[in-house]
Amino acid sequence: MKICVAGACGRMGRRILELARLDPDFEIGGAFDIPALAGTQLLVGIGERQPTPLVVSGDPASEIAKADVLIDFTSAQACLRNAEIAARAKKPCVIGATGLTVAHKTELITLAREVPIVYAPNMSVGVNLLFKLTYEVAKILGIEYNVEIAETHHNLKKDSPSGTAVRLAERAAEALGLDYHADTAHGRHGIVGERPTRQIGVHALRGGDVVGEHTVNFFGPGERIELTHRAHSRDCFAKGALRGAKFVGSAAPGLYDMQDVLGLK
């Protein structure tokens, strides 16, 4: 399978290229980034005797045309533009960009009528298991247990809260019969009064070079349950994206997530 990587010069883009080179199931068909980075030469295969030089393009359409699947970890707006190009070329997509709005997701649903798309705010196998566990634990414990979610990321992360934290809150809300948008408190400040029973708290910490950490707390009478996932490197996200590429390469048109890829539904 030939993959095309959008945002090839970014941290995730580079790591996906590195791991794809180590997997005999993949070839690097294309790589592109913003026009200002066009012409950048990447050495893919660090640690090998002869790393492969790869010149990054600034033309998404030409690079996508050379590949079988697009993998995109860019921004919310950029990933939609790239997905539109891929859909016109009948190329499946794997999208790991975060910060997508409801309107963005609606547009993805429309594009997925033409090609299969895997979209997930977090591609890690462990995090997707955490999504499932959060729903199941919340369903069992019920509304009497207060759900508070804390996420920590490096100081260069642009969006807050993380897409993963949002999805964790959505899963808890689904299990508890709550509405994410109406019943979520993003941090607290000032005289806010007693914590409502029908509320989910989400808190974001930023600092240093933390790859990603998420903890879902269930505070109950006389006890507390914690579910935590810590990413030690970006490899877990990159490997998940490549796993998604293998899935989407043979899937029918439609919008999928990593729960579909991993068979967790």
Accessible surface in RSA format (square Angstrom, percent):
REM  Atomic radii and reference values for relative SASA: ProtOr
REM  Chains: A
REM  Algorithm: Lee & Richards
REM  Probe-radius: 1.40
REM  Slices: 20
REM RES _ NUM      All-atoms   Total-Side   Main-Chain    Non-polar    All polar
REM                ABS   REL    ABS   REL    ABS   REL    ABS   REL    ABS   REL
RES MET A   1    72.45  37.5  32.77  21.7  39.68  94.5  41.02  34.9  31.43  41.6
RES LYS A   2    92.20  45.0  92.20  56.6   0.00   0.0  36.62  33.0  55.58  59.2
RES ILE A   3     0.00   0.0   0.00   0.0   0.00   0.0   0.00   0.0   0.00   0.0
RES CYS A   4     0.17   0.1   0.17   0.2   0.00   0.0   0.17   0.4   0.00   0.0
RES VAL A   5     0.62   0.4   0.62   0.6   0.00   0.0   0.62   0.5   0.00   0.0
RES ALA A   6     0.56   0.5   0.00   0.0   0.56   1.3   0.00   0.0   0.56   1.5
RES GLY A   7    13.25  16.3   0.00   N/A  13.25  16.3   9.85  27.0   3.40   7.6
RES ALA A   8     0.00   0.0   0.00   0.0   0.00   0.0   0.00   0.0   0.00   0.0
RES CYS A   9    20.57  15.6   6.67   7.4  13.90  32.7   6.75  17.1  13.82  14.9
RES GLY A  10    33.73  41.6   0.00   N/A  33.73  41.6  32.85  90.1   0.88   2.0
RES ARG A  11   122.68  51.5 106.48  54.3  16.20  38.6  58.40  79.8  64.28  39.0
RES MET A  12    28.89  15.0  26.52  17.6   2.37   5.6  26.11  22.2   2.79   3.7
RES GLY A  13     1.99   2.4   0.00   N/A   1.99   2.4   0.39   1.1   1.60   3.6
RES ARG A  14   115.89  48.7 114.31  58.3   1.59   3.8  38.57  52.7  77.32  46.9
RES ARG A  15    79.78  33.5  78.65  40.1   1.13   2.7  25.75  35.2  54.03  32.7
RES ILE A  16     0.60   0.3   0.60   0.4   0.00   0.0   0.60   0.4   0.00   0.0
RES LEU A  17     0.69   0.4   0.69   0.5   0.00   0.0   0.69   0.5   0.00   0.0
RES GLU A  18    26.03  14.9  25.61  19.4   0.43   1.0  11.10  21.5  14.94  12.2
RES LEU A  19    16.96   9.4  14.00  10.0   2.96   7.4  14.00   9.8   2.96   8.0
RES ALA A  20     0.58   0.5   0.11   0.2   0.47   1.1   0.11   0.2   0.47   1.2
RES ARG A  21    89.50  37.6  61.29  31.2  28.20  67.2  14.29  19.5  75.21  45.6
RES LEU A  22   119.31  66.4  90.62  64.8  28.69  72.1  95.05  66.8  24.26  65.3
RES ASP A  23    32.09  22.5  28.25  28.1   3.85   9.1  11.10  26.1  20.99  20.9
RES PRO A  24   133.25  97.1  92.67  84.5  40.59 147.5 105.64  87.2  27.61 171.6
RES ASP A  25    78.50  55.0  67.92  67.6  10.57  25.0  18.97  44.6  59.53  59.4
RES PHE A  26    13.03   6.5   0.19   0.1  12.84  33.4   0.56   0.3  12.46  35.7
RES GLU A  27   105.17  60.4  99.03  74.9   6.14  14.6  40.25  77.9  64.91  53.0
RES ILE A  28    51.52  29.3  21.02  15.7  30.51  73.5  21.02  15.1  30.51  82.8
RES GLY A  29    15.76  19.4   0.00   N/A  15.76  19.4   5.64  15.5  10.12  22.7
RES GLY A  30     3.13   3.9   0.00   N/A   3.13   3.9   3.13   8.6   0.00   0.0
RES ALA A  31     0.62   0.6   0.00   0.0   0.62   1.4   0.00   0.0   0.62   1.6
RES PHE A  32     6.54   3.3   6.54   4.0   0.00   0.0   6.54   4.0   0.00   0.0
RES ASP A  33    20.80  14.6  13.22  13.2   7.58  17.9   4.45  10.5  16.34  16.3
RES ILE A  34   102.93  58.6  98.66  73.5   4.27  10.3 102.12  73.5   0.81   2.2
RES PRO A  35   109.14  79.5  95.51  87.1  13.63  49.5  97.03  80.1  12.11  75.3
RES ALA A  36    92.35  84.9  49.89  77.0  42.46  96.6  63.24  89.1  29.11  77.1
RES LEU A  37    65.76  36.6  64.41  46.1   1.36   3.4  65.76  46.2   0.00   0.0
RES ALA A  38    50.87  46.8  26.86  41.4  24.02  54.6  27.20  38.3  23.68  62.7
RES GLY A  39    52.17  64.3   0.00   N/A  52.17  64.3  28.22  77.4  23.95  53.6
RES THR A  40    42.53  30.2  32.84  33.3   9.69  23.1  30.40  40.8  12.13  18.3
RES GLN A  41   111.99  62.6  86.07  62.9  25.92  61.7  20.43  43.5  91.56  69.4
RES LEU A  42     9.62   5.4   7.57   5.4   2.05   5.1   9.62   6.8   0.00   0.0
RES LEU A  43    90.39  50.3  78.23  56.0  12.15  30.6  78.23  54.9  12.15  32.7
RES VAL A  44     4.57   3.0   4.50   4.1   0.06   0.2   4.57   4.0   0.00   0.0
RES GLY A  45     2.83   3.5   0.00   N/A   2.83   3.5   2.83   7.8   0.00   0.0
RES ILE A  46   123.07  70.0 100.31  74.7  22.76  54.8 100.60  72.4  22.46  61.0
RES GLY A  47    80.18  98.9   0.00   N/A  80.18  98.9  40.88 112.2  39.31  88.0
RES GLU A  48    64.23  36.9  47.04  35.6  17.18  40.9  39.19  75.8  25.04  20.4
RES ARG A  49   242.15 101.7 205.50 104.8  36.66  87.3  84.68 115.7 157.47  95.4
RES GLN A  50   152.77  85.4 139.80 102.2  12.97  30.9  44.92  95.6 107.85  81.8
RES PRO A  51    38.46  28.0  28.72  26.2   9.74  35.4  28.72  23.7   9.74  60.5
RES THR A  52    56.24  40.0  53.86  54.6   2.38   5.7  48.01  64.5   8.23  12.4
RES PRO A  53    79.90  58.2  64.39  58.7  15.52  56.4  64.39  53.2  15.52  96.4
RES LEU A  54    34.45  19.2  33.24  23.8   1.21   3.0  34.45  24.2   0.00   0.0
RES VAL A  55    91.83  60.4  76.37  69.1  15.46  37.2  76.37  66.4  15.46  41.9
RES VAL A  56     0.93   0.6   0.00   0.0   0.93   2.2   0.00   0.0   0.93   2.5
RES SER A  57    25.81  21.8  18.51  24.7   7.30  16.8  18.36  39.1   7.44  10.4
RES GLY A  58    25.43  31.4   0.00   N/A  25.43  31.4   7.68  21.1  17.75  39.7
RES ASP A  59    70.72  49.5  67.88  67.6   2.85   6.7  26.94  63.4  43.78  43.7
RES PRO A  60    35.44  25.8  35.44  32.3   0.00   0.0  35.44  29.3   0.00   0.0
RES ALA A  61    51.65  47.5  46.59  71.9   5.06  11.5  47.00  66.2   4.65  12.3
RES SER A  62    48.42  40.9  38.08  50.8  10.34  23.8  42.52  90.6   5.90   8.3
RES GLU A  63    14.48   8.3  14.48  11.0   0.00   0.0   0.01   0.0  14.47  11.8
RES ILE A  64     1.73   1.0   1.37   1.0   0.36   0.9   1.37   1.0   0.36   1.0
RES ALA A  65    61.53  56.6  42.63  65.8  18.90  43.0  43.28  60.9  18.25  48.4
RES LYS A  66   114.24  55.7  96.92  59.5  17.32  41.2  67.38  60.6  46.86  49.9
RES ALA A  67     2.97   2.7   0.96   1.5   2.00   4.6   2.05   2.9   0.91   2.4
RES ASP A  68    66.02  46.2  60.72  60.4   5.30  12.5  18.72  44.1  47.30  47.2
RES VAL A  69     1.48   1.0   0.77   0.7   0.71   1.7   1.23   1.1   0.25   0.7
RES LEU A  70     0.99   0.6   0.37   0.3   0.62   1.6   0.37   0.3   0.62   1.7
RES ILE A  71     0.37   0.2   0.06   0.0   0.31   0.8   0.06   0.0   0.31   0.8
RES ASP A  72     0.16   0.1   0.16   0.2   0.00   0.0   0.16   0.4   0.00   0.0
RES PHE A  73    43.41  21.7  19.34  12.0  24.07  62.6  19.46  11.8  23.95  68.5
RES THR A  74    39.72  28.3  16.96  17.2  22.77  54.3  27.80  37.3  11.93  18.0
RES SER A  75    62.11  52.5  53.90  71.9   8.21  18.9  50.01 106.5  12.10  17.0
RES ALA A  76    15.38  14.1  13.23  20.4   2.15   4.9  13.23  18.6   2.15   5.7
RES GLN A  77    99.78  55.8  98.11  71.7   1.67   4.0  43.59  92.8  56.19  42.6
RES ALA A  78    18.71  17.2  18.51  28.6   0.20   0.5  18.51  26.1   0.20   0.5
RES CYS A  79     0.26   0.2   0.00   0.0   0.26   0.6   0.00   0.0   0.26   0.3
RES LEU A  80     2.06   1.1   2.06   1.5   0.00   0.0   2.06   1.4   0.00   0.0
RES ARG A  81   132.12  55.5 130.24  66.4   1.88   4.5  58.05  79.3  74.07  44.9
RES ASN A  82    10.31   7.1  10.31  10.0   0.00   0.0   0.00   0.0  10.31  10.0
RES ALA A  83     0.06   0.1   0.00   0.0   0.06   0.1   0.00   0.0   0.06   0.2
RES GLU A  84    57.78  33.2  56.96  43.1   0.82   2.0  11.91  23.0  45.87  37.5
RES ILE A  85    35.22  20.0  34.32  25.6   0.89   2.2  34.32  24.7   0.89   2.4
RES ALA A  86     0.00   0.0   0.00   0.0   0.00   0.0   0.00   0.0   0.00   0.0
RES ALA A  87     5.74   5.3   3.90   6.0   1.84   4.2   4.30   6.0   1.44   3.8
RES ARG A  88   176.27  74.0 144.61  73.7  31.66  75.4  79.34 108.4  96.93  58.7
RES ALA A  89    42.16  38.8  20.03  30.9  22.13  50.3  30.98  43.6  11.18  29.6
RES LYS A  90   127.89  62.4 110.27  67.7  17.62  41.9  87.58  78.8  40.31  42.9
RES LYS A  91    43.97  21.5  43.97  27.0   0.00   0.0  12.53  11.3  31.44  33.5
RES PRO A  92    19.07  13.9  19.07  17.4   0.00   0.0  19.07  15.7   0.00   0.0
RES CYS A  93     0.00   0.0   0.00   0.0   0.00   0.0   0.00   0.0   0.00   0.0
RES VAL A  94     0.00   0.0   0.00   0.0   0.00   0.0   0.00   0.0   0.00   0.0
RES ILE A  95     0.26   0.1   0.26   0.2   0.00   0.0   0.26   0.2   0.00   0.0
RES GLY A  96     6.14   7.6   0.00   N/A   6.14   7.6   0.41   1.1   5.72  12.8
RES ALA A  97     2.53   2.3   0.00   0.0   2.53   5.7   2.53   3.6   0.00   0.0
RES THR A  98    36.88  26.2  25.04  25.4  11.84  28.2  14.22  19.1  22.66  34.3
RES GLY A  99    42.92  52.9   0.00   N/A  42.92  52.9  25.35  69.6  17.57  39.3
RES LEU A 100    16.36   9.1   0.00   0.0  16.36  41.1   0.00   0.0  16.36  44.0
RES THR A 101    71.08  50.6  64.02  64.9   7.06  16.8  68.31  91.8   2.77   4.2
RES VAL A 102    99.31  65.4  95.53  86.5   3.78   9.1  95.81  83.2   3.50   9.5
RES ALA A 103    72.61  66.8  58.72  90.6  13.89  31.6  65.17  91.8   7.43  19.7
RES HIS A 104    30.38  16.6  30.24  21.0   0.14   0.4  20.46  21.1   9.92  11.5
RES LYS A 105    64.30  31.4  64.29  39.4   0.01   0.0  33.68  30.3  30.62  32.6
RES THR A 106    76.40  54.3  76.03  77.1   0.37   0.9  58.95  79.2  17.46  26.4
RES GLU A 107    60.32  34.6  55.75  42.2   4.57  10.9  25.52  49.4  34.80  28.4
RES LEU A 108     0.20   0.1   0.20   0.1   0.00   0.0   0.20   0.1   0.00   0.0
RES ILE A 109    87.98  50.1  86.54  64.5   1.44   3.5  86.54  62.3   1.44   3.9
RES THR A 110    64.45  45.8  62.38  63.2   2.07   4.9  47.07  63.2  17.38  26.3
RES LEU A 111    23.05  12.8  22.44  16.1   0.61   1.5  23.05  16.2   0.00   0.0
RES ALA A 112     2.57   2.4   2.06   3.2   0.51   1.2   2.42   3.4   0.16   0.4
RES ARG A 113   172.81  72.6 145.10  74.0  27.71  66.0  59.58  81.4 113.23  68.6
RES GLU A 114    90.18  51.8  78.27  59.2  11.92  28.4  23.37  45.2  66.82  54.6
RES VAL A 115     3.78   2.5   3.65   3.3   0.13   0.3   3.78   3.3   0.00   0.0
RES PRO A 116    11.26   8.2  11.26  10.3   0.00   0.0  11.26   9.3   0.00   0.0
RES ILE A 117     0.01   0.0   0.01   0.0   0.00   0.0   0.01   0.0   0.00   0.0
RES VAL A 118     0.00   0.0   0.00   0.0   0.00   0.0   0.00   0.0   0.00   0.0
RES TYR A 119    27.38  12.8  24.90  14.2   2.48   6.4  18.54  13.9   8.84  10.9
RES ALA A 120     1.66   1.5   1.65   2.6   0.01   0.0   1.65   2.3   0.01   0.0
RES PRO A 121    25.03  18.2  17.13  15.6   7.90  28.7  17.21  14.2   7.82  48.6
RES ASN A 122    12.95   8.9   8.10   7.8   4.85  11.7   4.88  11.7   8.07   7.8
RES MET A 123     0.77   0.4   0.10   0.1   0.67   1.6   0.10   0.1   0.67   0.9
RES SER A 124     1.22   1.0   1.22   1.6   0.00   0.0   0.00   0.0   1.22   1.7
RES VAL A 125    68.09  44.8  66.41  60.1   1.68   4.0  66.41  57.7   1.68   4.6
RES GLY A 126    31.77  39.2   0.00   N/A  31.77  39.2  21.90  60.1   9.87  22.1
RES VAL A 127     0.72   0.5   0.72   0.7   0.00   0.0   0.72   0.6   0.00   0.0
RES ASN A 128     2.19   1.5   2.19   2.1   0.00   0.0   0.00   0.0   2.19   2.1
RES LEU A 129    83.55  46.5  83.55  59.8   0.00   0.0  83.55  58.7   0.00   0.0
RES LEU A 130     9.25   5.2   8.25   5.9   1.00   2.5   8.98   6.3   0.27   0.7
RES PHE A 131     6.47   3.2   6.47   4.0   0.00   0.0   6.47   3.9   0.00   0.0
RES LYS A 132    62.63  30.6  62.58  38.4   0.05   0.1  32.30  29.1  30.33  32.3
RES LEU A 133    66.37  37.0  66.37  47.5   0.00   0.0  66.37  46.6   0.00   0.0
RES THR A 134     0.00   0.0   0.00   0.0   0.00   0.0   0.00   0.0   0.00   0.0
RES TYR A 135    62.41  29.1  62.41  35.5   0.00   0.0  33.04  24.8  29.37  36.2
RES GLU A 136    70.41  40.4  68.02  51.5   2.39   5.7  26.91  52.1  43.50  35.5
RES VAL A 137    29.53  19.4  28.80  26.1   0.73   1.8  29.53  25.7   0.00   0.0
RES ALA A 138     0.94   0.9   0.00   0.0   0.94   2.1   0.94   1.3   0.00   0.0
RES LYS A 139   122.30  59.7 103.04  63.2  19.25  45.8  63.36  57.0  58.93  62.8
RES ILE A 140   143.39  81.6 113.46  84.5  29.92  72.1 119.60  86.1  23.78  64.5
RES LEU A 141    35.21  19.6  23.06  16.5  12.15  30.5  24.91  17.5  10.29  27.7
RES GLY A 142    20.50  25.3   0.00   N/A  20.50  25.3  19.31  53.0   1.19   2.7
RES ILE A 143    43.90  25.0  40.34  30.1   3.56   8.6  40.34  29.0   3.56   9.7
RES GLU A 144   117.96  67.7 100.93  76.4  17.04  40.6  57.14 110.5  60.82  49.7
RES TYR A 145    30.46  14.2  28.54  16.2   1.93   5.0  13.28  10.0  17.18  21.2
RES ASN A 146    41.05  28.3  39.89  38.6   1.16   2.8   2.64   6.4  38.41  37.1
RES VAL A 147     2.20   1.5   1.37   1.2   0.83   2.0   1.37   1.2   0.83   2.2
RES GLU A 148    21.43  12.3  21.32  16.1   0.11   0.3  18.39  35.6   3.04   2.5
RES ILE A 149     0.00   0.0   0.00   0.0   0.00   0.0   0.00   0.0   0.00   0.0
RES ALA A 150    34.13  31.4  31.69  48.9   2.44   5.5  31.86  44.9   2.27   6.0
RES GLU A 151     0.36   0.2   0.00   0.0   0.36   0.9   0.36   0.7   0.00   0.0
RES THR A 152    31.65  22.5  31.63  32.1   0.02   0.0  19.43  26.1  12.22  18.5
RES HIS A 153    15.59   8.5  15.59  10.8   0.00   0.0   4.63   4.8  10.96  12.8
RES HIS A 154    21.50  11.8  21.50  14.9   0.00   0.0   8.15   8.4  13.35  15.5
RES ASN A 155    95.64  66.0  69.91  67.6  25.73  61.9  21.15  50.9  74.49  72.0
RES LEU A 156   116.62  64.9 103.57  74.1  13.04  32.8 107.74  75.7   8.88  23.9
RES LYS A 157    46.17  22.5  25.44  15.6  20.72  49.3   7.90   7.1  38.27  40.8
RES LYS A 158   202.64  98.9 162.47  99.7  40.16  95.6 121.55 109.4  81.09  86.4
RES ASP A 159    35.78  25.1  29.17  29.0   6.61  15.6  28.84  67.9   6.94   6.9
RES SER A 160    75.67  63.9  40.66  54.3  35.01  80.6  26.95  57.4  48.72  68.3
RES PRO A 161    30.55  22.3  24.38  22.2   6.17  22.4  24.38  20.1   6.17  38.4
RES SER A 162     2.22   1.9   2.22   3.0   0.00   0.0   2.22   4.7   0.00   0.0
RES GLY A 163    11.39  14.0   0.00   N/A  11.39  14.0   9.62  26.4   1.77   4.0
RES THR A 164     5.22   3.7   4.97   5.0   0.25   0.6   0.00   0.0   5.22   7.9
RES ALA A 165     0.00   0.0   0.00   0.0   0.00   0.0   0.00   0.0   0.00   0.0
RES VAL A 166    31.08  20.5  31.08  28.1   0.00   0.0  31.08  27.0   0.00   0.0
RES ARG A 167    62.35  26.2  62.12  31.7   0.22   0.5  13.31  18.2  49.04  29.7
RES LEU A 168     0.00   0.0   0.00   0.0   0.00   0.0   0.00   0.0   0.00   0.0
RES ALA A 169     0.00   0.0   0.00   0.0   0.00   0.0   0.00   0.0   0.00   0.0
RES GLU A 170    33.56  19.3  32.77  24.8   0.79   1.9  11.13  21.5  22.43  18.3
RES ARG A 171    46.06  19.3  46.06  23.5   0.00   0.0   3.49   4.8  42.56  25.8
RES ALA A 172     0.00   0.0   0.00   0.0   0.00   0.0   0.00   0.0   0.00   0.0
RES ALA A 173     2.70   2.5   2.70   4.2   0.00   0.0   2.70   3.8   0.00   0.0
RES GLU A 174    85.42  49.0  61.05  46.2  24.37  58.0  43.99  85.1  41.43  33.8
RES ALA A 175     9.91   9.1   0.00   0.0   9.91  22.6   0.00   0.0   9.91  26.3
RES LEU A 176    21.74  12.1   4.76   3.4  16.98  42.7  10.41   7.3  11.33  30.5
RES GLY A 177    58.83  72.5   0.00   N/A  58.83  72.5  39.11 107.3  19.72  44.2
RES LEU A 178    18.04  10.0   0.23   0.2  17.81  44.8   2.70   1.9  15.33  41.3
RES ASP A 179    74.00  51.8  68.77  68.4   5.23  12.4  28.40  66.8  45.61  45.5
RES TYR A 180    29.59  13.8  24.31  13.8   5.29  13.8  19.47  14.6  10.12  12.5
RES HIS A 181   135.85  74.2 106.62  74.1  29.23  74.8  79.57  82.0  56.28  65.5
RES ALA A 182    81.71  75.1  43.39  67.0  38.32  87.2  53.13  74.8  28.58  75.7
RES ASP A 183    33.97  23.8  29.67  29.5   4.30  10.2   4.93  11.6  29.03  29.0
RES THR A 184    20.99  14.9   1.20   1.2  19.79  47.2   1.81   2.4  19.18  29.0
RES ALA A 185    18.58  17.1  11.89  18.4   6.69  15.2  18.58  26.2   0.00   0.0
RES HIS A 186    98.05  53.6  65.46  45.5  32.59  83.4  54.69  56.4  43.36  50.5
RES GLY A 187    32.04  39.5   0.00   N/A  32.04  39.5  21.31  58.5  10.73  24.0
RES ARG A 188    94.09  39.5  53.86  27.5  40.23  95.8  40.85  55.8  53.25  32.3
RES HIS A 189   177.79  97.2 153.45 106.7  24.35  62.3 107.78 111.1  70.01  81.5
RES GLY A 190    54.45  67.1   0.00   N/A  54.45  67.1  30.11  82.6  24.34  54.5
RES ILE A 191   181.17 103.1 147.77 110.1  33.40  80.5 150.12 108.1  31.05  84.3
RES VAL A 192    86.19  56.7  51.73  46.8  34.46  83.0  59.34  51.6  26.85  72.8
RES GLY A 193    54.35  67.0   0.00   N/A  54.35  67.0  38.76 106.4  15.59  34.9
RES GLU A 194   167.28  96.0 142.71 108.0  24.57  58.5  65.06 125.8 102.22  83.5
RES ARG A 195    71.04  29.8  41.75  21.3  29.30  69.8  45.35  62.0  25.70  15.6
RES PRO A 196    69.23  50.5  57.87  52.8  11.36  41.3  69.10  57.1   0.13   0.8
RES THR A 197    76.59  54.5  67.87  68.8   8.72  20.8  32.58  43.8  44.00  66.5
RES ARG A 198   131.24  55.1 123.29  62.9   7.95  18.9  56.12  76.7  75.12  45.5
RES GLN A 199    32.82  18.4  29.75  21.7   3.07   7.3   2.00   4.3  30.82  23.4
RES ILE A 200     0.64   0.4   0.64   0.5   0.00   0.0   0.64   0.5   0.00   0.0
RES GLY A 201     0.00   0.0   0.00   N/A   0.00   0.0   0.00   0.0   0.00   0.0
RES VAL A 202     2.84   1.9   0.58   0.5   2.25   5.4   0.58   0.5   2.25   6.1
RES HIS A 203    52.50  28.7  49.92  34.7   2.58   6.6  39.17  40.4  13.33  15.5
RES ALA A 204    45.40  41.7  11.25  17.4  34.15  77.7  11.25  15.8  34.15  90.5
RES LEU A 205    96.20  53.6  91.68  65.6   4.52  11.4  96.20  67.6   0.00   0.0
RES ARG A 206    79.33  33.3  42.25  21.5  37.08  88.3  41.72  57.0  37.61  22.8
RES GLY A 207    29.01  35.8   0.00   N/A  29.01  35.8  27.41  75.2   1.61   3.6
RES GLY A 208    49.31  60.8   0.00   N/A  49.31  60.8  37.36 102.5  11.95  26.8
RES ASP A 209   128.14  89.8 115.18 114.6  12.96  30.6  41.91  98.6  86.23  86.0
RES VAL A 210    53.36  35.1  47.11  42.6   6.25  15.1  53.36  46.4   0.00   0.0
RES VAL A 211    26.07  17.2  17.82  16.1   8.25  19.9  17.82  15.5   8.25  22.4
RES GLY A 212     3.75   4.6   0.00   N/A   3.75   4.6   2.43   6.7   1.32   3.0
RES GLU A 213    50.99  29.3  50.99  38.6   0.00   0.0   3.52   6.8  47.47  38.8
RES HIS A 214     3.83   2.1   3.83   2.7   0.00   0.0   2.54   2.6   1.29   1.5
RES THR A 215    19.54  13.9  19.50  19.8   0.04   0.1  13.07  17.6   6.47   9.8
RES VAL A 216     0.00   0.0   0.00   0.0   0.00   0.0   0.00   0.0   0.00   0.0
RES ASN A 217    11.67   8.0  11.67  11.3   0.00   0.0   0.00   0.0  11.67  11.3
RES PHE A 218     0.84   0.4   0.84   0.5   0.00   0.0   0.84   0.5   0.00   0.0
RES PHE A 219    70.53  35.3  67.82  42.0   2.71   7.0  68.17  41.3   2.36   6.8
RES GLY A 220    17.71  21.8   0.00   N/A  17.71  21.8   3.47   9.5  14.24  31.9
RES PRO A 221   108.51  79.1  79.11  72.1  29.40 106.9  92.74  76.6  15.77  98.0
RES GLY A 222    89.62 110.5   0.00   N/A  89.62 110.5  45.62 125.2  44.00  98.6
RES GLU A 223    92.00  52.8  74.94  56.7  17.06  40.6  32.99  63.8  59.01  48.2
RES ARG A 224   135.02  56.7 104.76  53.4  30.26  72.0  31.42  42.9 103.60  62.8
RES ILE A 225    58.98  33.6  55.97  41.7   3.01   7.3  58.98  42.5   0.00   0.0
RES GLU A 226    91.08  52.3  64.92  49.1  26.16  62.3  16.96  32.8  74.11  60.5
RES LEU A 227    31.79  17.7  29.03  20.8   2.76   6.9  31.79  22.3   0.00   0.0
RES THR A 228    53.75  38.2  17.94  18.2  35.81  85.3  12.80  17.2  40.95  61.9
RES HIS A 229    31.95  17.5  28.93  20.1   3.02   7.7  20.23  20.8  11.72  13.6
RES ARG A 230   144.36  60.6 125.97  64.2  18.39  43.8  35.71  48.8 108.66  65.9
RES ALA A 231    11.91  11.0   1.04   1.6  10.87  24.7   3.04   4.3   8.87  23.5
RES HIS A 232   168.58  92.1 135.59  94.2  33.00  84.4  95.90  98.8  72.68  84.6
RES SER A 233    50.82  42.9  46.14  61.6   4.68  10.8  36.99  78.8  13.83  19.4
RES ARG A 234    56.15  23.6  52.82  26.9   3.32   7.9   9.58  13.1  46.57  28.2
RES ASP A 235    34.42  24.1  34.42  34.3   0.00   0.0   7.88  18.6  26.54  26.5
RES CYS A 236    40.85  30.9  31.64  35.3   9.20  21.6  35.42  89.7   5.43   5.9
RES PHE A 237    28.26  14.1  28.26  17.5   0.00   0.0  28.26  17.1   0.00   0.0
RES ALA A 238     0.00   0.0   0.00   0.0   0.00   0.0   0.00   0.0   0.00   0.0
RES LYS A 239   124.66  60.8 118.43  72.7   6.23  14.8  65.81  59.2  58.86  62.7
RES GLY A 240     1.25   1.5   0.00   N/A   1.25   1.5   0.58   1.6   0.67   1.5
RES ALA A 241     0.00   0.0   0.00   0.0   0.00   0.0   0.00   0.0   0.00   0.0
RES LEU A 242    10.22   5.7  10.22   7.3   0.00   0.0  10.22   7.2   0.00   0.0
RES ARG A 243   118.83  49.9 114.82  58.5   4.01   9.6  33.28  45.5  85.56  51.9
RES GLY A 244     0.00   0.0   0.00   N/A   0.00   0.0   0.00   0.0   0.00   0.0
RES ALA A 245     0.00   0.0   0.00   0.0   0.00   0.0   0.00   0.0   0.00   0.0
RES LYS A 246    88.53  43.2  74.95  46.0  13.58  32.3  46.88  42.2  41.64  44.4
RES PHE A 247    59.94  30.0  49.44  30.6  10.50  27.3  57.97  35.1   1.97   5.6
RES VAL A 248     0.30   0.2   0.00   0.0   0.30   0.7   0.00   0.0   0.30   0.8
RES GLY A 249    37.45  46.2   0.00   N/A  37.45  46.2   5.15  14.1  32.30  72.3
RES SER A 250   104.80  88.6  66.94  89.3  37.86  87.2  52.45 111.7  52.35  73.3
RES ALA A 251    25.76  23.7   3.76   5.8  22.00  50.0  12.61  17.8  13.15  34.8
RES ALA A 252    65.55  60.3  53.17  82.1  12.38  28.2  59.48  83.8   6.07  16.1
RES PRO A 253    77.66  56.6  57.55  52.5  20.11  73.1  57.66  47.6  20.00 124.3
RES GLY A 254    20.90  25.8   0.00   N/A  20.90  25.8  20.90  57.3   0.00   0.0
RES LEU A 255    68.30  38.0  36.43  26.1  31.87  80.1  36.43  25.6  31.87  85.8
RES TYR A 256    48.61  22.7  45.30  25.8   3.31   8.6  33.22  25.0  15.39  19.0
RES ASP A 257    35.19  24.6  34.54  34.4   0.65   1.5  17.36  40.8  17.83  17.8
RES MET A 258     0.02   0.0   0.00   0.0   0.02   0.1   0.00   0.0   0.02   0.0
RES GLN A 259    17.83  10.0  17.83  13.0   0.00   0.0  14.42  30.7   3.41   2.6
RES ASP A 260    39.58  27.7  25.23  25.1  14.35  33.9   7.55  17.8  32.03  31.9
RES VAL A 261    20.73  13.6   1.70   1.5  19.04  45.9   1.70   1.5  19.04  51.6
RES LEU A 262    30.28  16.9   5.64   4.0  24.63  61.9   8.56   6.0  21.71  58.4
RES GLY A 263    62.35  76.9   0.00   N/A  62.35  76.9  34.49  94.7  27.86  62.4
RES LEU A 264    40.73  22.7  33.83  24.2   6.90  17.3  36.80  25.8   3.93  10.6
RES LYS A 265   165.89  80.9  96.78  59.4  69.11 164.6  99.11  89.2  66.78  71.1
END  Absolute sums over single chains surface
CHAIN  1 A    12678.1       9671.8       3006.3       7317.3       5360.8
END  Absolute sums over all chains
TOTAL         12678.1       9671.8       3006.3       7317.3       5360.8
